[in-house]
């Protein structure tokens, strides 16, 4: 069953060739659902094979905020954990401020073909960058 907003949008598009801004605001939640589905591949347990570091992504909301945790092997909270869309690419950013990490970050990209998170780890204390990747734990 079509909503009033959907009928209005269809009618406006045919009549005017455009969609009024007020109508777009009414259907914004659909865009949020599409964002959530774009991030749908992220939840899971991800392991960095070169050291056993683990990122666990429990969930991601439509804005890209991740409910995620880190372990090295002891659990540490992320100060910041978010996902964004850059075109079709899913980018992830994690920041650690606990346990002597003092602002260390992961900047990763999800590779759907290989089902891996790959990118750069910035070790803030030593001021060094390392190429890293995380594999999904099976």
Secondary structure, DSSP 8 states (H G I E B T S, - for coil): ---HHHHHHHHHHHHHSS--HHHHHHTHHHHHHHHHHHTTT--EEEEETTTTEEEEEEEE-TT-BEEEEEESSSEEEEEEEEEEEETTEEEEEEEE-STT-TTEEEEEEEETTTTEEEEEEEETTTTEEEEEEEEE--
